Amino acid sequence: MKFKCAIFKSVDFKMPTFSEIDASQPKNAKVIYGGGKRRTKKIPFLNELHLVTGPFYELRNHIAPNIDFHMESTELFIFQDEVNELFLKIRYTNEIVAMFELDSKIIDEMHHYSWSLNRIEELIRSIKYDNKTSDFFIEKNIGDKFLHKSFDSYVKNNNKTIADLEKSKQKIIKNAVALFNSGW
């Protein structure tokens, strides 16, 4: 079963509350979770919500590049199926950061994008460190001239690998941002 989600941000340090958003919806479309509150103890995907909020926090500068997240806070809200999307967009135009549907497949995709992005960034840092290590060998005259000559091709190949990894990273970011901004 799919649920509707929206991520709201604070405006002028005021965040829409659970009760405000809930009261603005028709009777058959209620807020299930949001603002640290929940309607019942049986919230769908409650144990997996960190797999949604974690990737959002990692990618928030790409999802909403115009927002200063050092000054603004964000909250995830989950709605029942009959939520009035148009009313939310009109009433909370400045507050809505992202709108998307949520089910177990989407949660898995968000987690996979986050995990992949972290592994790629880790590999890029590692390769850059290797390049600096080879510079250190040359600077301190460790090894002979043949070793120093091989470092040039090694660094060149590493830089090419870093460029390829950066392209992959941008594709992952593009796909993840599209998932968060997919709407209902």
C-alpha positions in Angstrom: 0.0 0.0 0.0 1.3 3.4 -0.9 1.1 6.4 1.3 1.6 10.1 0.5 4.5 12.0 2.0 5.5 15.6 2.1 8.5 17.2 3.7 7.8 20.6 5.1 10.3 23.3 6.1 10.0 26.0 8.7 9.3 29.6 7.4 10.4 32.4 9.6 11.2 29.8 12.3 7.6 28.5 12.3 6.8 24.9 11.3 3.3 23.8 10.3 2.1 21.6 13.2 0.5 18.2 13.0 -2.9 19.5 14.1 -2.8 22.5 11.6 -2.1 20.3 8.6 -4.5 17.6 9.8 -7.3 20.1 10.3 -6.8 21.5 6.8 -7.6 18.1 5.2 -10.9 16.5 4.4 -12.2 14.0 7.0 -11.2 10.9 5.0 -7.6 12.2 4.5 -5.8 12.6 7.8 -2.2 13.0 8.8 -0.8 9.7 10.0 2.6 10.9 11.1 4.4 14.2 11.3 6.1 16.7 13.5 7.1 13.9 15.9 3.5 12.9 16.5 1.5 10.0 15.2 -2.2 9.2 15.0 -2.0 5.6 16.1 0.7 3.2 17.3 0.5 1.3 14.0 2.3 3.7 11.7 3.2 2.2 8.3 7.0 2.0 7.8 7.7 3.4 11.3 10.8 1.3 11.6 12.0 2.3 8.2 11.5 6.1 8.4 15.2 6.7 9.0 15.8 5.2 5.5 13.7 8.1 4.1 14.9 10.9 6.3 18.6 9.9 6.1 18.8 10.2 2.3 16.8 13.4 2.4 19.3 15.0 4.8 22.2 13.8 2.7 20.6 15.1 -0.5 18.7 18.1 0.7 21.1 20.6 -0.9 20.3 19.0 -4.2 16.6 18.6 -3.6 16.0 22.2 -2.5 19.1 24.2 -3.4 17.6 27.6 -2.5 17.1 26.7 1.2 19.6 27.4 3.9 19.3 24.2 6.0 21.5 25.6 8.7 18.7 28.1 9.5 15.6 26.0 8.5 14.3 22.8 10.0 12.4 20.1 8.1 9.8 17.5 9.1 8.4 14.5 7.3 4.6 14.1 7.2 2.8 10.9 6.1 -0.8 11.2 4.9 -3.6 8.7 4.2 -4.4 8.1 0.6 -7.1 10.7 0.1 -5.0 13.8 0.9 -5.8 16.9 -1.0 -2.6 17.6 -2.9 -3.7 20.8 -4.6 -4.9 22.3 -1.3 -1.6 21.5 0.4 0.4 23.1 -2.4 -1.7 26.2 -2.3 -1.9 26.6 1.5 1.8 25.6 2.2 3.5 26.9 -1.0 6.6 28.2 0.8 6.8 25.3 3.3 6.7 22.2 1.1 10.1 21.0 0.1 9.3 17.6 -1.4 6.2 15.5 -2.2 6.4 11.8 -3.0 4.6 8.5 -2.6 6.0 6.0 -0.1 6.0 2.2 -0.1 8.6 -0.5 0.7 10.0 -0.4 -2.8 10.6 3.4 -2.7 12.1 3.1 0.7 14.6 0.5 -0.6 15.4 2.7 -3.6 16.1 5.7 -1.3 18.3 3.6 0.9 20.2 2.2 -2.0 20.8 5.6 -3.5 22.1 6.8 -0.1 24.3 3.8 0.4 25.7 4.0 -3.2 26.4 7.7 -2.9 28.3 7.2 0.4 30.4 4.3 -1.1 31.3 6.4 -4.2 32.3 9.4 -2.1 34.4 7.2 0.2 36.2 5.7 -2.9 36.8 9.2 -4.3 38.4 10.3 -1.0 40.5 7.2 -0.9 41.8 7.7 -4.4 42.6 11.3 -3.8 44.5 10.3 -0.7 46.5 7.8 -2.8 47.4 10.6 -5.2 48.7 12.7 -2.3 50.7 9.8 -1.0 52.5 9.4 -4.4 53.3 13.2 -4.3 54.7 12.6 -0.8 57.0 9.8 -2.2 58.3 12.1 -4.9 58.7 15.1 -2.5 60.7 13.1 0.0 62.6 11.3 -2.7 61.5 7.8 -1.5 62.3 5.1 -4.1 64.1 5.6 -7.3 63.4 7.5 -10.6 61.6 4.6 -12.2 59.1 4.5 -9.3 58.6 8.3 -9.6 57.9 8.0 -13.3 55.3 5.4 -12.7 53.5 7.7 -10.3 52.6 10.1 -13.2 50.6 7.4 -15.1 49.2 6.2 -11.8 47.9 9.6 -10.8 46.6 10.2 -14.4 44.6 7.0 -14.3 43.4 7.8 -10.8 42.2 11.2 -12.0 40.3 9.6 -14.9 38.7 7.1 -12.4 37.7 10.0 -10.1 36.1 11.8 -13.1 34.1 8.6 -13.9 33.1 8.2 -10.3 31.9 11.9 -10.2 29.7 11.2 -13.3 28.2 8.2 -11.5 27.7 10.2 -8.4 25.8 12.9 -10.4 23.5 10.2 -12.0 22.7 8.8 -8.5 21.9 12.3 -7.2 19.7 13.1 -10.2 17.7 9.8 -9.7 17.4 10.3 -6.0 16.2 14.0 -6.4 13.7 12.8 -9.0 12.4 10.3 -6.5 11.9 12.9 -3.8 10.3 15.3 -6.2 8.1 12.7 -7.9 4.9 14.1 -6.4 1.7 12.1 -6.0 
